[in-house]
Amino acid sequence: AIVFHHSYSKPKLWSFSSNLFSSIIMNLSDKFIFVSKATYKNLSKKIYFNNFKKKKFKILNNGIEIDKIKKNVKFKKIINKRFLNGIVLSRISEDKGHEDLIKACILLPNKLKNRIRIYFVGEGNKKYILYLKNLIQENKINKIFYFTGYMKGSSREIINHFNFLVSPSRYFEGFGLSIAEALSVGTIVISTKVGGVTDFLNQKNSILIRPFDINQIRKALLRISKNKKDLLNKKTSGITLIKTKFTNDIMGEKYFNYLNK
């Protein structure tokens, strides 16, 4: 059996080679597991041999560990609880939409600019990171953004320190593991409606926005700074969803049942 965690459009030459390799491997296998409906739909369009669609496949969403978590000491020292603290936990690259978030923050009222802090946690292309830093510098919003690089520790330990998580991906998410982890600890999620996130995100547990839409990101940030009752309902809904449908134990049981048929 093969498990597919991700699938998106790559540059043409690389895309052809990758799809050809995937096609050969998939036609030699008898079972396929996809972590989201979007991953299946996207990849099934790229397979060169029709035999694939006749084979058995199953969509089994990822699960996460929901045991009690410790405080991440490094972030405990960095975070100032007087502010509304947000996190983007991903590889820093053009497709992840960091630029859209920065441009949205440029449009925020000064009162919120003074209240909000956003941390980019992760590594990426150095030239692109420099471009983002210059964009921040030119628009005089240096006090809002922090680049931490890679931070050691579990994602849930890190996310737990923040009021909200932003996932502004422009094109695709295979599943969105860090998003599910944010829901599990009651951190508010702002996410673009792309790829596998729609398997578990909705307006009851998160704030969904269109990709590339700077104005919707701006409105989402304004919303989380004001509507506490709405946010409390989203937190409760998100925690309940993960505990009842997206734990490691539930995922493991589904894998066991499928592979033993």
N, C-alpha and C positions, 0 to 999 in steps of 0.2 A: 504494500500500500504506500501511497505517496501523500504527504500533507503539504498543501499549498497555503502559505501565509500571506502572499502578496502578489499583485500583478498590476502593472501600469504601462503606459506607452513610453517606450524608450526611443532614443534616436534611431533612425531607419536602419542603418547597417547593424548596429548592436541588436536592435529589435528582431531583425530577420534571423540572426544567428541564435539568439536566445529562444525565439519561438520554435525554430527548427529543432534545437536540442530538446526543448520541452516536449515537442510532438513525438520525437523518437522514444524518449523515456516513458511518456504516458501511454503510448501504444504497446509497450512491453509490460505494462503493469495491469493489475486486475481490479484494484480498488483505489479510489481517490477521496481525500478528505479536504474540504475547503473551509477556511475559518469564517467566511462570510458569504452571503449571497452575491455581493458585488464582485468578490474575487473569482467566484465561479463564472459569472456572466462575462466578466472581462477576459478571462483566460480562455473560455470556451470558444470565443470568436477568433482566437489566434492560432488554434491548432490546425495543422495542415492536412491531417488525415481524418476522414469521417468516422473511423472506427472508434474514436474517443467517445462520441456521444452515445454509443451503444453500451458502454461499460458502466459499472456501478460507481456511483459517487454519493457522497453524503456531506451536508453542510453541518459542521460541528463548531460552534463558536468557541473562542478561547475562554478559559477560566482564569481566575486570579486567586492568589492566596489571601485569605481574609483574617488571619490570626492577628492578635494584638501586635501593634507596632511600637518600636522605640522612637524616641525623638532623635532626629539627626543633629548631632552636636554642632557641626559646622554651620548648618543653616540656622540653628537656634541663636548663634552668635551674630549672624548676618542680618536676620530679619528684625525689623523694627515694627512692633505691633501697633504703633500709632497710625500706620499707613494701611491702605487697602492694597494688599500684596498679591500679585499675580505671577504665574509661571508659564513659560512655554518650554515644555520638556521634549526636545526632539533634536535630530540632526539639523544644523543650521545650513539651509540651502534654499535656493530660489523657489522650489516647489512647495516648501513648507509654509510660505506666506508670512514670514517675519516682517518683510517690507510693508505688507498691507496693514499689519498691526501698528507699526511705527507711524505710518501715514494717518491712520485713524486717530492716534494719540495727539498728533499735531492739531487736529480739529477740536479737541476737547476744550471745554471752558477752563480758564486759569485756575478756578477753585478746585476742580477735580485733578488738574495737573499737579497741584501741590499736595494732593492726598494719595495719589496712586503711585505704586512702584511695581515694575515688571522685570522679572529675572529670566534671561535666556540661558537655560541649562542644557549644555551639550556642546559638541565640537562641530566643525564644519570647514568649508573652503575659506582659507585665510583672506583671499581677495574679496570674497563676498561679505565676510564679516567686517572687513575694513570699509566696504561700501556702506554697510548698514550703520557703522559708527559715524561715518562722515555725514550721512543723512540725518542722524540724531543731532550731531554737532551743529550742522547748518541751520537746523530749525530750533535750536536752543531748548531741547528737551532732555538734556543729559541727566538731569536728576531723576527722570522716570525709569531709565533702563540700565540694567546691569548684565554684563556678560560674565558668567561664572566658569565657563568651560565645563569639562566633565567633572561631575561630583560623585564621589564614591558613596555607595549606600543603596538600599532598595528604593525603587521609585515611590512606593507608598510612604516610606519614611520621609522622603523629600517633599512630596506633594502635600502631605499632612500639615505642613507649616503655612500653607498658602490659603488665601480666601477664595481664589479662583484660578482655573487653568484655561488657557486659550490654545486651541488647536486650529490655526487659520490655514490649513493645507489647501492648496489651490486645485489639485487635480484628483488625488486618490489617497485613501487609507485602506489598507488591507483589512484591518479590524479596528485598531485604535486602543491598544492595550493600556497606555498611560491614561487615556480618557476613562476607561472602565475603572482603573485604579483610583482616579480622582473621585468618581461617583462613590466608591466604596468607603472613602474617608470623609465624605460630606463636603468636598471641595466643589464649588460651583463650576460648571463646564460651559464654556463658550466654544462652539465648534462649527466649522463649515460642514454643510450637508453633502459630504463626498464619500463614496465607497462604502466600506463596511460599517461605518459608525451608525448608519440608519438601521442596522440590525438590533440596536439596543438604545439608541438615543431618540428622544422625542421632546416635545415642548413641555411635558410634565416634569422631566428630570434634568433638563438642560436648556440652553439658549442656542438654537440652531440658526445659522446664517448662510447666506449665499457666498461661494468662493469669490475672491477678488473684490468683494463689496465693502469698501472702506467705510461707507456711511453706516452700514449695518453693524460693523464692529464698534464704531463710535457709539451707536445707540445702545448696544449690548453693555458696554462699559458704563454708560450713564445709568442703565437699568440696575446693574448690580450695586451701584453706589447709593441707590435710593430705596428700592422696593424690598425691604427686609422680610415681609410676610411671604411674598412670592418666592423668595430665595429659600426660606425655611421649608416650604412645601416641596421645592425641587430637591433639596438635600435629603429629605425623608424618603421621597420617591426613588431617588438614585441609590441610596443605601439598601433599601428593601429589594430593589431589582437585582442588584449584584448578589446579595445574600441568598436569594431564592432561585436564581437562574444562571449565574455566571461565576461560580466558585470552581476551584481546582477539582474538588471532589465530584461535582456534577459533571464537569468536562471528562474526567477520568472514567466515570461510569458509562458515559455515552460512547467513548472510544472503545471500552472493553466490550460493550454490547454489540457495537457495529463490527468490530474485527473478529468477533467470535461467532458471527452468524454463519 
